[in-house]
């Protein structure tokens, strides 16, 4: 069985971007960085061939 370690981050705004990452740690770094910049960010994880929303709690500290 393959590990579910593929993440998709979508950054909304005037110039929307999408990143596909193979590390949860790196995905969380991207998420925190863009949120600190005031961007709307969503993160999803690839599970059994489908993108599922992933809850990551960030306090902004």
N, C-alpha and C positions, 0 to 999 in steps of 0.2 A: 504494500500500500504506500502510495506517495505521501510525503509530508505536505501539509497545507501551509506552505511558507511563501506564497506569492501574494503581494499586496498591490492594490491600485489606489493611488491618491489622486483626487481631482480637486484642482484649485479653481474656484469661480472668480469672475471679475471681467474687466475689459478685455483681457487676453487670457482666456481659460487655458489651463495646462493639465496634463495627465502624466503621471509617472507610474511605472510598473517596477516594483522592487522585490528582491528576494530575501530581505532581512527585516524582521519586525522592528529591531532596534533602529535601523535606518529609516524605516517608514515613520516611526514615532518622532525621530529628529526632524524630518521634513514637515510633519504635522505641526509640531511645536513651533518651528521656525516661521511657517506661513501664518499660523494663528497669531503669533507675536506681531506680525506685520499687519494684522487686521484683516486678513483674507478669510473668506468662507472656504472651509476645507472639508472634504468627506474622504473616508477611508473604507476600503472594502477588501475582503480576503477571498481568494479563489478556493471554493470548496466543491469538490465533485464536478468540476467544469462550470460552475455557476458563481458569479460574484455575489457575495453576501456582505451586508453592512457589518462593520466591525466597530464596537464601542471601545474607545480609548478615552480615558478620563485624564484631563490635563487641567491643573489648577492655575497655571500661568506663573508659577513661582520660579 
